[in-house]
Every structure is written in C-alpha cells, then in structure tokens.
Amino acid sequence: MKQIIVVLVFLISGIGFSQDSKKAEILLNDVYNKAKAYENISVDFKYVLENTSEDIKQETRGDVVMKDDKYLLHILGVTRIFDGKKLYTISPEDEEVTVSSDNSEDENSITPSKMMSFYKDGYRYEMDIIQDIKGRKIQFVKLNPIDTNSEIKEIFLGIDAKTKHIYKLIEIGKNGTKTTLTVNSFKTNEPISKTLFTFDEKKYKDYYINKLD
C-alpha cells in the first residue's frame, strides 16, 4: 500500500541551481499552484508494478478524491479515508478497519494529502524528454533523491504541457522495481458530498475496528 501511495504522488523536487533545474522548478510550481487553486481534484488512474528479475507484473486501477488535506482513495479492494486528523483503512476482505493518526510528519510516508507539496524537499530535478502521446505534448521531469539511502533510484514525472496536469509518473527503485501511474481522467471542482471524507462506523458494525493509537 505504501508503494502505491508513493506512486500516486503528483509533485516532487528540490532547489535547482542550473538553468535546466530552474526550468523544472518553474514547471513544477506551475502544476502545484494550478492544483492548489482547485476546490477539489478527482483522479482515475492505472497502476502497474513490474520487476522483471522477480517475474512480477501487477496491473490495477484506482481512484482518489482530494480536498485540502483530506482524501478518499480506492485501490486493490481497499478504501482509505483521511478526514484531516485520522486515517481509516477499510479492508472488506479482512472485515477490518484500521484507524491511525495522521503520519504526514514522517518524511518517509508520502500520502495523497502531501501530493501537492512534498516535492519542495528531498529531490534534485531536471528537465527530461518531451513525448507526443495521443496528440498531447508530455514534458517529463527527472527527479533524483538527495538522500543516498533512499529506496528510490529515480522518478520521471510527465506533465501535460498545455493543461499543466500530471499525466504519468514512473518510479524506479534501487531493487529493480518499476511502478507506473497513468492518469486516465483528471477532474476538478466536482460536486462532492459533505460527508465524503467522514468515516461512518455504523456502516462497519460487523468489522473489527483496530485502533493503533
């Protein structure tokens, strides 16, 4: 699950000093500022995890709705709700709900609520290739972790040059694992329920409620 959340990340970076890094910084900030101006964001995505040496390939789809620090994420049959204070992980297969505090202070934990801001520390970045994908110009930015102990080798973030929306994110781990998130739809300012990010315990009265703290 942590790996999936990492792949859902929209922006990453550090402070660039070269002209190329400055261009990347400006582009990332454009994406960040545009996203922050929306009332809410709804993303439907395809997720692929591959490790050829281990003969692993896993494909799935997911979706996430974000508003301020709150989010609702569906992936691999699990629902995660963050109401701004508590994180609720709901697993129908296990009939269990795990309740935990917000761990956004943990620099190793990248959650949807940090998608728009965590790029501000921890990565060096530079402009990469431009690809024409289905008539769209996708500008990739390459990001390298500053921490040499990071499990991540590099990340490639593909940005639609016209809309300044994220189209694709490719993460390559030092263990050879490659995870790719491709955005199928990116919607903004959708009408959403006032209780969308509220956990209703009455709906899960037959579930085991595991409170971690």
Stockholm file with secondary structure:
# STOCKHOLM 1.0

chainA/1-213         MKQIIVVLVFLISGIGFSQDSKKAEILLNDVYNKAKAYENISVDFKYVLENTSEDIKQETRGDVVMKDDKYLLHILGVTRIFDGKKLYTISPEDEEVTVSSDNSEDENSITPSKMMSFYKDGYRYEMDIIQDIKGRKIQFVKLNPIDTNSEIKEIFLGIDAKTKHIYKLIEIGKNGTKTTLTVNSFKTNEPISKTLFTFDEKKYKDYYINKLD
#=GR chainA/1-213 SS CHHHHHHTCCCCCCCCCSHHHHHHHHHHHHHHHHHHTSSCEEEEEEEEEEEGGGTEEEEEEEEEEEETTEEEEEETTEEEEECSSEEEEEETTTTEEEEEECCTTCTTCCCGGGTTTGGGSSEEEEEEEEEEETTEEEEEEEEEESCTTCSEEEEEEEEETTTCCEEEEEEEETTSCEEEEEEEEEEESCCCCTTTTCCCGGGGTTSEEEECC
#=GC SS_cons         CHHHHHHTCCCCCCCCCSHHHHHHHHHHHHHHHHHHTSSCEEEEEEEEEEEGGGTEEEEEEEEEEEETTEEEEEETTEEEEECSSEEEEEETTTTEEEEEECCTTCTTCCCGGGTTTGGGSSEEEEEEEEEEETTEEEEEEEEEESCTTCSEEEEEEEEETTTCCEEEEEEEETTSCEEEEEEEEEEESCCCCTTTTCCCGGGGTTSEEEECC
//
